[in-house]
Amino acid sequence: MRKVEVVAFDARWMDRYREEADQIEAVLGDNLVAIHHIGSTSVPGLPAKPIIDIMPVVKEIAAVDPCKEAMETLGYEAKGEYGIPGRRFFRKGGDARTHHVHVFEEGSPDAIRHLAFRDYLREHPDVAKAYGTLKQDLARKHPHDMDAYIEGKHHFITELEQKAVTWYNNLRP
């Protein structure tokens, strides 16, 4: 059973992202368009589960499938779309997760959603603080119930995602 653990922001998360991203870049090769640190560990000051979320953006999502074995040699478990059509999801660390990799094709609305959410939190520290407080409260209430923790964040996240995507799209030409 996975424990719900939300910890204070750790600046070393950025280094852990970069180290892993370099290896993933080598695996994805010429198919890679960009790679991003997403999720709560990418927002300075935000408390988070200590799992690094990485989002490679690729030219062709189907071209990621032959990379499965190479990702496994890096310690990742391939999970396919894992509930989000058009994604390739990999996780590392078993029940003591250390990294999640969410691969999307260039132009994917899900890739945009992740970037918008991250950037909105980075630019709106008051919202990031409220989100961090919610996550800490839920982790205290549900230390051994990941589903309840996720459900407790659902409303906040879906509302914020809509606002963040609109904000993000208005920033881009």
Secondary structure as GFF3:
##gff-version 3
##sequence-region A 1 173
A	DSSP	alpha_helix	12	28	.	.	.	ID=ss1
A	DSSP	three_ten_helix	29	31	.	.	.	ID=ss2
A	DSSP	beta_strand	32	38	.	.	.	ID=ss3
A	DSSP	three_ten_helix	40	42	.	.	.	ID=ss4
A	DSSP	beta_strand	52	58	.	.	.	ID=ss5
A	DSSP	three_ten_helix	61	67	.	.	.	ID=ss6
A	DSSP	alpha_helix	68	73	.	.	.	ID=ss7
A	DSSP	beta_strand	76	78	.	.	.	ID=ss8
A	DSSP	beta_strand	88	92	.	.	.	ID=ss9
A	DSSP	beta_strand	99	105	.	.	.	ID=ss10
A	DSSP	alpha_helix	109	123	.	.	.	ID=ss11
A	DSSP	alpha_helix	125	141	.	.	.	ID=ss12
A	DSSP	alpha_helix	146	171	.	.	.	ID=ss13
###
